[in-house]
Amino acid sequence: MAMAPRFALVTFHGTVVHFDRVTQTLRHAPVGMCDANVFLTRDGAAAGLVVDDGSESRTLNDYRPDACGIAETGGSAVLDTVAVGPDTIALHANGRYMCAEASGAIAMSRNKPKDWESFLPIPKQDMRRLIFVLTNRWLPSHGGAPTDPATYRCGEPYSVLFDGVCVPLRTLATGDEPQARALFLCHDDWKIRHYVLYRPLAYLVAYGREDIFQSAELAIRSLFDHGQWDGDVLLITDAAHRDFPARLPEPMRERTIVALLPAHDVLDYTLARYKIADLPEAAPYQPLLYIDTDIVCDAPLHALTRAAVVSSALHACPELPIGHPDDFYGVSLLQADGVAFDPAAPGFSSGTLAFRDAESQRALFAAIVATAYRVAAFADRRDVFEYCDQPIFNYVAYKAGAVEGRLLERFVRICINGQSALTEPVGKGLVHFAGGVGNASPKLTHMTRYLELLNTRR
């Protein structure tokens, strides 16, 4: 038998009804500031309220004039529903109507259904979307700073003040995706505002020796210490390093998560960055910034992430000419494929990537991974290229016309091993101490010295 539809209840104040486990009573609070765990079930005019504890549901049956809750014995679990508006209802039992009191209590305390006694039912699946919207930041596409959930305010009737606009909660709850990526809001009769989800994620890949994980730790610390990183960080690694965040101080530790991905050799390691769309840990985020473990952040990255989140492009940093004789950028693949190309055109480093969301790059990244494994199988060796994934990345991206270099060119400085040590902060945002896959020890030295320089200039 199909389960009866369940509805969360939004009050006239713009709050949601919930069951407070401390007081063991019904209360109402702003969306996102409480566990939206109370749902209405209906059978015609008869209704009931249940508390969803995840694995089980408990029926509320204590409807008193001063509070509503669960009685061990006795009490009536049945409520009568009364339509009070096109979309709103009142709940009636024992001769009284349920009221969302100004104190935050929910009680059967009124004898007439007016504003405070009216509730807007929202389907459970739509409530998940509403919670997601009101617990995240959103960047206005027309310019400006991201919104802050701490500034959202309940509004009447059944509304929220969102970035200075009074928006009906039903509007924010309605949509095809539980985790929305963009919002259109109407205000002042006909004017439109467009917002995109702003929940940045920086991610890195680390496998192998301890010095690689030491480099990853320095890279992550620099994001928070010097980059004013206002998102989370994800490390893709193996099961042996699932406790990596314990290396970091609070609050960095709270904002660093680990995704476990099997990898067996250097080719697998370097291709892991392109498997981001297959990791559920990355799904809620937008935009994404990939950085190699040999990168130090030396300036705020807000301008970078805000530009990436409103762009449909894949951004990489231009490096040397694509026709470089050392085949950094897959020129041998282009030639073997009969592709005409300008050898003076820039090749791109695969050490930094910025893009709007993982799903938008799924097809391109899957093609890079598949091509890399097919090239390895054709050559009957896993180390076809000294620079591992980078030639494949450039070959596939060139065929797709998928990469844009102007954004990251503004924010990335590439320093090759053997160049003179930096004596002044670059201040672009990201300094990449490049010089060979897995060659971590000299990079670690450069990173440590550069961070010491940055710390002395703070």
C-alpha positions as a Python dict, from the first residue, in 0.01 Angstrom:
ca = {
    (1, 'M'): (0, 0, 0),
    (2, 'A'): (136, 342, -95),
    (3, 'M'): (223, 575, 190),
    (4, 'A'): (-10, 871, 229),
    (5, 'P'): (143, 1201, 113),
    (6, 'R'): (309, 1401, 387),
    (7, 'F'): (314, 1778, 418),
    (8, 'A'): (523, 2013, 630),
    (9, 'L'): (330, 2303, 781),
    (10, 'V'): (442, 2661, 727),
    (11, 'T'): (286, 2922, 954),
    (12, 'F'): (156, 3268, 869),
    (13, 'H'): (475, 3405, 1031),
    (14, 'G'): (690, 3231, 769),
    (15, 'T'): (813, 2967, 1015),
    (16, 'V'): (782, 2587, 1004),
    (17, 'V'): (616, 2361, 1260),
    (18, 'H'): (854, 2117, 1429),
    (19, 'F'): (869, 1885, 1729),
    (20, 'D'): (1111, 2007, 1995),
    (21, 'R'): (1271, 1701, 2151),
    (22, 'V'): (1382, 1898, 2458),
    (23, 'T'): (1037, 2025, 2558),
    (24, 'Q'): (858, 1733, 2388),
    (25, 'T'): (612, 1978, 2236),
    (26, 'L'): (527, 2128, 1898),
    (27, 'R'): (686, 2462, 1821),
    (28, 'H'): (759, 2676, 1516),
    (29, 'A'): (1088, 2831, 1405),
    (30, 'P'): (1254, 2967, 1089),
    (31, 'V'): (1325, 2718, 811),
    (32, 'G'): (1677, 2587, 850),
    (33, 'M'): (1688, 2682, 1220),
    (34, 'C'): (1506, 2368, 1334),
    (35, 'D'): (1458, 2007, 1237),
    (36, 'A'): (1155, 2010, 1006),
    (37, 'N'): (1034, 1678, 1143),
    (38, 'V'): (655, 1720, 1168),
    (39, 'F'): (428, 1621, 880),
    (40, 'L'): (58, 1633, 816),
    (41, 'T'): (-122, 1328, 676),
    (42, 'R'): (-475, 1362, 543),
    (43, 'D'): (-766, 1134, 467),
    (44, 'G'): (-1040, 1361, 341),
    (45, 'A'): (-1115, 1620, 610),
    (46, 'A'): (-952, 1407, 881),
    (47, 'A'): (-583, 1462, 945),
    (48, 'G'): (-304, 1363, 1178),
    (49, 'L'): (41, 1492, 1265),
    (50, 'V'): (341, 1262, 1280),
    (51, 'V'): (693, 1318, 1404),
    (52, 'D'): (947, 1171, 1162),
    (53, 'D'): (1242, 1025, 1351),
    (54, 'G'): (1406, 889, 1040),
    (55, 'S'): (1352, 517, 1088),
    (56, 'E'): (1009, 550, 1249),
    (57, 'S'): (720, 790, 1286),
    (58, 'R'): (528, 876, 1600),
    (59, 'T'): (176, 1014, 1596),
    (60, 'L'): (98, 1325, 1796),
    (61, 'N'): (-206, 1278, 2013),
    (62, 'D'): (-195, 1541, 2288),
    (63, 'Y'): (-372, 1856, 2165),
    (64, 'R'): (-402, 2085, 2467),
    (65, 'P'): (-483, 2459, 2493),
    (66, 'D'): (-131, 2535, 2619),
    (67, 'A'): (84, 2297, 2410),
    (68, 'C'): (74, 2003, 2171),
    (69, 'G'): (277, 1687, 2204),
    (70, 'I'): (264, 1314, 2259),
    (71, 'A'): (80, 1157, 2551),
    (72, 'E'): (175, 811, 2671),
    (73, 'T'): (-190, 719, 2717),
    (74, 'G'): (-518, 868, 2607),
    (75, 'G'): (-561, 1167, 2382),
    (76, 'S'): (-701, 1185, 2031),
    (77, 'A'): (-482, 1161, 1724),
    (78, 'V'): (-745, 1292, 1482),
    (79, 'L'): (-765, 1652, 1364),
    (80, 'D'): (-1026, 1811, 1142),
    (81, 'T'): (-900, 2024, 854),
    (82, 'V'): (-1081, 2341, 750),
    (83, 'A'): (-996, 2530, 431),
    (84, 'V'): (-934, 2896, 513),
    (85, 'G'): (-780, 3008, 184),
    (86, 'P'): (-694, 2878, -163),
    (87, 'D'): (-384, 2701, -28),
    (88, 'T'): (-415, 2724, 350),
    (89, 'I'): (-591, 2519, 615),
    (90, 'A'): (-677, 2535, 983),
    (91, 'L'): (-655, 2234, 1219),
    (92, 'H'): (-936, 2174, 1468),
    (93, 'A'): (-972, 1939, 1765),
    (94, 'N'): (-1161, 1933, 2094),
    (95, 'G'): (-1351, 2250, 2008),
    (96, 'R'): (-1039, 2463, 1943),
    (97, 'Y'): (-807, 2559, 1657),
    (98, 'M'): (-432, 2511, 1646),
    (99, 'C'): (-239, 2840, 1670),
    (100, 'A'): (121, 2940, 1599),
    (101, 'E'): (174, 3162, 1902),
    (102, 'A'): (411, 3459, 1899),
    (103, 'S'): (615, 3282, 2168),
    (104, 'G'): (704, 3001, 1927),
    (105, 'A'): (461, 2754, 2084),
    (106, 'I'): (200, 2555, 1893),
    (107, 'A'): (-119, 2516, 2095),
    (108, 'M'): (-491, 2443, 2054),
    (109, 'S'): (-574, 2785, 2196),
    (110, 'R'): (-819, 2965, 1964),
    (111, 'N'): (-1188, 2939, 1892),
    (112, 'K'): (-1172, 3099, 1545),
    (113, 'P'): (-936, 3032, 1251),
    (114, 'K'): (-764, 3361, 1166),
    (115, 'D'): (-410, 3436, 1043),
    (116, 'W'): (-212, 3268, 1323),
    (117, 'E'): (-442, 2967, 1306),
    (118, 'S'): (-378, 2916, 932),
    (119, 'F'): (-111, 2685, 789),
    (120, 'L'): (34, 2635, 443),
    (121, 'P'): (93, 2263, 367),
    (122, 'I'): (411, 2201, 166),
    (123, 'P'): (485, 1851, 28),
    (124, 'K'): (771, 1677, 205),
    (125, 'Q'): (989, 1665, -108),
    (126, 'D'): (936, 2038, -164),
    (127, 'M'): (1031, 2104, 198),
    (128, 'R'): (1371, 1948, 130),
    (129, 'R'): (1423, 2199, -150),
    (130, 'L'): (1308, 2488, 69),
    (131, 'I'): (1554, 2390, 342),
    (132, 'F'): (1835, 2368, 86),
    (133, 'V'): (1755, 2712, -53),
    (134, 'L'): (1738, 2880, 288),
    (135, 'T'): (2051, 2719, 432),
    (136, 'N'): (2278, 2815, 142),
    (137, 'R'): (2429, 3126, -9),
    (138, 'W'): (2322, 3260, -350),
    (139, 'L'): (2511, 3491, -582),
    (140, 'P'): (2309, 3747, -780),
    (141, 'S'): (2395, 3712, -1147),
    (142, 'H'): (2354, 4085, -1197),
    (143, 'G'): (2642, 4155, -958),
    (144, 'G'): (2691, 4192, -587),
    (145, 'A'): (2797, 3980, -293),
    (146, 'P'): (2655, 3637, -208),
    (147, 'T'): (2356, 3627, 22),
    (148, 'D'): (2401, 3507, 379),
    (149, 'P'): (2153, 3263, 542),
    (150, 'A'): (2201, 3452, 869),
    (151, 'T'): (2028, 3751, 709),
    (152, 'Y'): (1717, 3569, 586),
    (153, 'R'): (1416, 3675, 793),
    (154, 'C'): (1069, 3529, 832),
    (155, 'G'): (800, 3737, 664),
    (156, 'E'): (424, 3748, 664),
    (157, 'P'): (223, 3594, 514),
    (158, 'Y'): (408, 3260, 463),
    (159, 'S'): (712, 3442, 328),
    (160, 'V'): (1079, 3510, 383),
    (161, 'L'): (1284, 3826, 337),
    (162, 'F'): (1553, 3708, 95),
    (163, 'D'): (1819, 3960, -8),
    (164, 'G'): (1579, 4242, 70),
    (165, 'V'): (1289, 4092, -127),
    (166, 'C'): (981, 3940, 35),
    (167, 'V'): (940, 3600, -133),
    (168, 'P'): (656, 3351, -76),
    (169, 'L'): (797, 3030, 70),
    (170, 'R'): (591, 2829, -177),
    (171, 'T'): (786, 2998, -459),
    (172, 'L'): (1120, 2891, -313),
    (173, 'A'): (990, 2540, -245),
    (174, 'T'): (862, 2478, -597),
    (175, 'G'): (1100, 2325, -849),
    (176, 'D'): (1219, 2005, -1010),
    (177, 'E'): (1547, 1975, -819),
    (178, 'P'): (1562, 1919, -441),
    (179, 'Q'): (1904, 2084, -453),
    (180, 'A'): (1847, 2390, -670),
    (181, 'R'): (2129, 2538, -877),
    (182, 'A'): (1964, 2866, -970),
    (183, 'L'): (1665, 3078, -873),
    (184, 'F'): (1448, 3330, -1055),
    (185, 'L'): (1268, 3565, -816),
    (186, 'C'): (998, 3812, -914),
    (187, 'H'): (961, 4138, -719),
    (188, 'D'): (786, 4472, -755),
    (189, 'D'): (513, 4317, -971),
    (190, 'W'): (725, 4212, -1270),
    (191, 'K'): (1098, 4264, -1209),
    (192, 'I'): (1323, 3958, -1208),
    (193, 'R'): (1632, 3869, -1009),
    (194, 'H'): (1844, 3568, -1097),
    (195, 'Y'): (2061, 3390, -842),
    (196, 'V'): (2304, 3099, -869),
    (197, 'L'): (2396, 2867, -586),
    (198, 'Y'): (2720, 2980, -423),
    (199, 'R'): (2871, 2693, -227),
    (200, 'P'): (3239, 2675, -327),
    (201, 'L'): (3441, 2355, -309),
    (202, 'A'): (3816, 2328, -355),
    (203, 'Y'): (3936, 1976, -417),
    (204, 'L'): (4272, 1801, -431),
    (205, 'V'): (4398, 1450, -506),
    (206, 'A'): (4661, 1277, -293),
    (207, 'Y'): (4795, 921, -309),
    (208, 'G'): (5131, 766, -238),
    (209, 'R'): (5415, 896, -23),
    (210, 'E'): (5391, 1099, 295),
    (211, 'D'): (5552, 1408, 139),
    (212, 'I'): (5258, 1432, -103),
    (213, 'F'): (5017, 1447, 191),
    (214, 'Q'): (5239, 1702, 363),
    (215, 'S'): (5212, 1916, 49),
    (216, 'A'): (4834, 1870, 47),
    (217, 'E'): (4820, 1987, 406),
    (218, 'L'): (5017, 2303, 325),
    (219, 'A'): (4798, 2372, 23),
    (220, 'I'): (4479, 2343, 227),
    (221, 'R'): (4613, 2552, 513),
    (222, 'S'): (4709, 2825, 266),
    (223, 'L'): (4355, 2833, 125),
    (224, 'F'): (4216, 2921, 465),
    (225, 'D'): (4506, 3128, 597),
    (226, 'H'): (4574, 3340, 288),
    (227, 'G'): (4288, 3276, 46),
    (228, 'Q'): (4003, 3368, 281),
    (229, 'W'): (3844, 3047, 152),
    (230, 'D'): (3473, 3064, 229),
    (231, 'G'): (3380, 2715, 112),
    (232, 'D'): (3470, 2357, 192),
    (233, 'V'): (3765, 2141, 84),
    (234, 'L'): (3754, 1785, -49),
    (235, 'L'): (4051, 1549, -62),
    (236, 'I'): (4026, 1251, -298),
    (237, 'T'): (4243, 973, -158),
    (238, 'D'): (4251, 608, -46),
    (239, 'A'): (4107, 436, 261),
    (240, 'A'): (4439, 453, 444),
    (241, 'H'): (4408, 832, 460),
    (242, 'R'): (4040, 870, 549),
    (243, 'D'): (4146, 1050, 869),
    (244, 'F'): (4346, 1317, 681),
    (245, 'P'): (4139, 1610, 823),
    (246, 'A'): (4275, 1528, 1170),
    (247, 'R'): (4602, 1689, 1056),
    (248, 'L'): (4430, 2026, 1034),
    (249, 'P'): (4335, 2270, 1309),
    (250, 'E'): (3979, 2370, 1379),
    (251, 'P'): (3783, 2516, 1202),
    (252, 'M'): (3970, 2392, 891),
    (253, 'R'): (3904, 2035, 1002),
    (254, 'E'): (3528, 2090, 1011),
    (255, 'R'): (3531, 2218, 653),
    (256, 'T'): (3752, 1945, 505),
    (257, 'I'): (3599, 1620, 384),
    (258, 'V'): (3745, 1305, 230),
    (259, 'A'): (3621, 1103, -68),
    (260, 'L'): (3764, 754, -110),
    (261, 'L'): (3846, 650, -465),
    (262, 'P'): (4044, 335, -552),
    (263, 'A'): (4361, 400, -751),
    (264, 'H'): (4648, 165, -830),
    (265, 'D'): (4917, 360, -1012),
    (266, 'V'): (5021, 708, -1122),
    (267, 'L'): (4783, 705, -1418),
    (268, 'D'): (4489, 635, -1186),
    (269, 'Y'): (4613, 899, -943),
    (270, 'T'): (4629, 1173, -1203),
    (271, 'L'): (4296, 1083, -1362),
    (272, 'A'): (4115, 1095, -1026),
    (273, 'R'): (4059, 1472, -1060),
    (274, 'Y'): (3831, 1405, -1358),
    (275, 'K'): (3613, 1156, -1168),
    (276, 'I'): (3466, 1431, -951),
    (277, 'A'): (3119, 1399, -1107),
    (278, 'D'): (3102, 1039, -982),
    (279, 'L'): (3156, 1142, -619),
    (280, 'P'): (2835, 1216, -426),
    (281, 'E'): (3036, 1429, -183),
    (282, 'A'): (3083, 1690, -457),
    (283, 'A'): (2724, 1702, -584),
    (284, 'P'): (2590, 1984, -359),
    (285, 'Y'): (2869, 2229, -446),
    (286, 'Q'): (2904, 2513, -694),
    (287, 'P'): (3157, 2634, -812),
    (288, 'L'): (3447, 2384, -796),
    (289, 'L'): (3817, 2463, -793),
    (290, 'Y'): (4069, 2185, -848),
    (291, 'I'): (4426, 2247, -731),
    (292, 'D'): (4729, 2020, -734),
    (293, 'T'): (4887, 1945, -398),
    (294, 'D'): (5190, 2157, -494),
    (295, 'I'): (4996, 2483, -498),
    (296, 'V'): (5005, 2761, -240),
    (297, 'C'): (4726, 3015, -211),
    (298, 'D'): (4864, 3364, -149),
    (299, 'A'): (4566, 3600, -194),
    (300, 'P'): (4185, 3599, -158),
    (301, 'L'): (4000, 3394, -418),
    (302, 'H'): (3653, 3552, -398),
    (303, 'A'): (3679, 3711, -743),
    (304, 'L'): (3783, 3377, -894),
    (305, 'T'): (3500, 3172, -746),
    (306, 'R'): (3236, 3436, -821),
    (307, 'A'): (3347, 3450, -1184),
    (308, 'A'): (3356, 3071, -1216),
    (309, 'V'): (3007, 3018, -1076),
    (310, 'V'): (2842, 3233, -1344),
    (311, 'S'): (3045, 3083, -1629),
    (312, 'S'): (2965, 2773, -1834),
    (313, 'A'): (3329, 2724, -1936),
    (314, 'L'): (3601, 2497, -1805),
    (315, 'H'): (3883, 2724, -1694),
    (316, 'A'): (4250, 2620, -1697),
    (317, 'C'): (4576, 2814, -1683),
    (318, 'P'): (4763, 2870, -2011),
    (319, 'E'): (5126, 2769, -1990),
    (320, 'L'): (5376, 2711, -2274),
    (321, 'P'): (5296, 2680, -2649),
    (322, 'I'): (5100, 2369, -2734),
    (323, 'G'): (5367, 2275, -2989),
    (324, 'H'): (5643, 2251, -2725),
    (325, 'P'): (5881, 1969, -2829),
    (326, 'D'): (5854, 1796, -2491),
    (327, 'D'): (5491, 1704, -2569),
    (328, 'F'): (5350, 1858, -2253),
    (329, 'Y'): (5015, 1917, -2422),
    (330, 'G'): (4941, 1616, -2641),
    (331, 'V'): (5084, 1745, -2969),
    (332, 'S'): (5172, 1386, -3066),
    (333, 'L'): (4806, 1287, -3025),
    (334, 'L'): (4687, 1582, -3232),
    (335, 'Q'): (4933, 1493, -3508),
    (336, 'A'): (4842, 1124, -3501),
    (337, 'D'): (4475, 1222, -3524),
    (338, 'G'): (4544, 1450, -3822),
    (339, 'V'): (4427, 1760, -3639),
    (340, 'A'): (4551, 2093, -3771),
    (341, 'F'): (4662, 2321, -3489),
    (342, 'D'): (4862, 2634, -3430),
    (343, 'P'): (5181, 2527, -3248),
    (344, 'A'): (5208, 2875, -3097),
    (345, 'A'): (4864, 2849, -2935),
    (346, 'P'): (4881, 2807, -2558),
    (347, 'G'): (4884, 2467, -2395),
    (348, 'F'): (4705, 2439, -2064),
    (349, 'S'): (4822, 2317, -1727),
    (350, 'S'): (4592, 2057, -1572),
    (351, 'G'): (4712, 2159, -1226),
    (352, 'T'): (4434, 2412, -1170),
    (353, 'L'): (4079, 2385, -1299),
    (354, 'A'): (3774, 2596, -1222),
    (355, 'F'): (3419, 2520, -1328),
    (356, 'R'): (3061, 2583, -1227),
    (357, 'D'): (2964, 2235, -1108),
    (358, 'A'): (3069, 1873, -1145),
    (359, 'E'): (2772, 1767, -1356),
    (360, 'S'): (2845, 2030, -1621),
    (361, 'Q'): (3185, 1869, -1685),
    (362, 'R'): (3074, 1505, -1663),
    (363, 'A'): (3086, 1430, -2037),
    (364, 'L'): (3419, 1606, -2100),
    (365, 'F'): (3589, 1456, -1796),
    (366, 'A'): (3458, 1108, -1879),
    (367, 'A'): (3603, 1144, -2230),
    (368, 'I'): (3941, 1243, -2085),
    (369, 'V'): (3946, 939, -1857),
    (370, 'A'): (3830, 697, -2126),
    (371, 'T'): (4078, 833, -2380),
    (372, 'A'): (4366, 804, -2134),
    (373, 'Y'): (4291, 439, -2065),
    (374, 'R'): (4244, 361, -2436),
    (375, 'V'): (4576, 527, -2523),
    (376, 'A'): (4744, 323, -2247),
    (377, 'A'): (4584, 2, -2375),
    (378, 'F'): (4684, 80, -2734),
    (379, 'A'): (5044, 146, -2630),
    (380, 'D'): (5040, -152, -2391),
    (381, 'R'): (5190, 63, -2115),
    (382, 'R'): (5050, 283, -1838),
    (383, 'D'): (5320, 551, -1855),
    (384, 'V'): (5276, 665, -2214),
    (385, 'F'): (5334, 1028, -2124),
    (386, 'E'): (5586, 1166, -1878),
    (387, 'Y'): (5327, 1429, -1788),
    (388, 'C'): (5054, 1169, -1733),
    (389, 'D'): (4707, 1318, -1774),
    (390, 'Q'): (4804, 1662, -1906),
    (391, 'P'): (4862, 1566, -2273),
    (392, 'I'): (4534, 1372, -2277),
    (393, 'F'): (4352, 1663, -2111),
    (394, 'N'): (4481, 1906, -2374),
    (395, 'Y'): (4408, 1672, -2664),
    (396, 'V'): (4045, 1607, -2563),
    (397, 'A'): (3984, 1969, -2461),
    (398, 'Y'): (4131, 2092, -2791),
    (399, 'K'): (3902, 1861, -2991),
    (400, 'A'): (3603, 1982, -2787),
    (401, 'G'): (3702, 2350, -2785),
    (402, 'A'): (3618, 2333, -2416),
    (403, 'V'): (3886, 2525, -2225),
    (404, 'E'): (3907, 2897, -2153),
    (405, 'G'): (4232, 3043, -2018),
    (406, 'R'): (4173, 3411, -1946),
    (407, 'L'): (4023, 3368, -1598),
    (408, 'L'): (4289, 3150, -1438),
    (409, 'E'): (4566, 3340, -1613),
    (410, 'R'): (4469, 3627, -1380),
    (411, 'F'): (4493, 3415, -1067),
    (412, 'V'): (4769, 3156, -1123),
    (413, 'R'): (5148, 3190, -1131),
    (414, 'I'): (5337, 2877, -1241),
    (415, 'C'): (5685, 2836, -1095),
    (416, 'I'): (5891, 2552, -1243),
    (417, 'N'): (6143, 2365, -1029),
    (418, 'G'): (6489, 2506, -1090),
    (419, 'Q'): (6372, 2864, -1120),
    (420, 'S'): (6493, 3112, -864),
    (421, 'A'): (6308, 3104, -534),
    (422, 'L'): (6042, 3370, -487),
    (423, 'T'): (6157, 3657, -270),
    (424, 'E'): (5833, 3859, -278),
    (425, 'P'): (5470, 3749, -256),
    (426, 'V'): (5315, 3712, -599),
    (427, 'G'): (4970, 3802, -472),
    (428, 'K'): (4776, 3662, -769),
    (429, 'G'): (4593, 3398, -572),
    (430, 'L'): (4755, 3063, -656),
    (431, 'V'): (5123, 2981, -698),
    (432, 'H'): (5185, 2643, -860),
    (433, 'F'): (5526, 2493, -781),
    (434, 'A'): (5528, 2262, -1083),
    (435, 'G'): (5801, 2024, -1187),
    (436, 'G'): (5705, 1663, -1249),
    (437, 'V'): (5432, 1431, -1123),
    (438, 'G'): (5514, 1283, -783),
    (439, 'N'): (5834, 1488, -746),
    (440, 'A'): (5708, 1618, -413),
    (441, 'S'): (6021, 1677, -203),
    (442, 'P'): (6164, 1983, -386),
    (443, 'K'): (5813, 2122, -426),
    (444, 'L'): (5752, 2081, -54),
    (445, 'T'): (6066, 2282, 15),
    (446, 'H'): (5954, 2563, -217),
    (447, 'M'): (5605, 2563, -68),
    (448, 'T'): (5736, 2578, 289),
    (449, 'R'): (5971, 2866, 214),
    (450, 'Y'): (5704, 3059, 27),
    (451, 'L'): (5456, 3016, 310),
    (452, 'E'): (5719, 3141, 556),
    (453, 'L'): (5760, 3447, 332),
    (454, 'L'): (5383, 3502, 326),
    (455, 'N'): (5353, 3465, 701),
    (456, 'T'): (5624, 3723, 765),
    (457, 'R'): (5442, 3974, 540),
    (458, 'R'): (5099, 3934, 702),
}
